[in-house]
Amino acid sequence: MKEQKKILVVVTDGTEDIEAVVPIDLFRRAGFDVTVAGEREQVEFARKTKVTADIVLSEIHNFDDFDLIFIPGGATGVQNLLKNQFLSSVLKEFHQKNKYISAICAGPLVLANSGILTETTKLTSHPSVKDALSQFDYSEESVVVSGNIITSRGAGTSIDFALKIIEILKNRETAMKIANDIVYTKSGGKNG
């Protein structure tokens, strides 16, 4: 088993800033090798944050080393990603190899569009796209794990989402240590 887990984060113009940056930060704190793949080298997030991607998504030719792919939300960003046939084929490859696939906010629409979800897939999303995902086993939990699919609701759940992924790919102790290091307390007032 590989020591360092590799995560692929797909971003584009209109990606929601918090939903991309917070998980990237926490994944790196966990010691993961994070590659930010943009539809172009330079993208502008929903709140005008300009980002230089590590690589252009279409220039990656081998996805075997990656353990997880992550699709952040953002209404415009998701609309852009829904048109990306290359991304759809990458998601199918991850699914066929039973690798982890994660999405937050409106991002689960990209998973649905790629055809990798079944009606028994339990998932969640931003409330604004709930109706478009009603054919699946929809939940309003902040983070939902269904086999190799991990979904979450939005910017406000991005820390919980990232910590759950860290727990899955590494261990609960690392997730709890990071939560304590960033002084993260859930709304219930409890850490971890």
Secondary structure, 3 states (H helix, E strand, C coil): CCCCCEEEEEECCCCCHHHHHHHHHHHHHCCCEEEEEECCCEEECCCCCEEECCEEHHHCCCCCCCCEEEECCCHHHHHHHHCCHHHHHHHHHHHHCCCEEEEECCCHHHHHHHCCCCCCCEECCCHHHCHHHCCCEECCCCEEEECCEEEECCHHHHHHHHHHHHHHHCCHHHHHHHHHHCCCCCCCCCCC
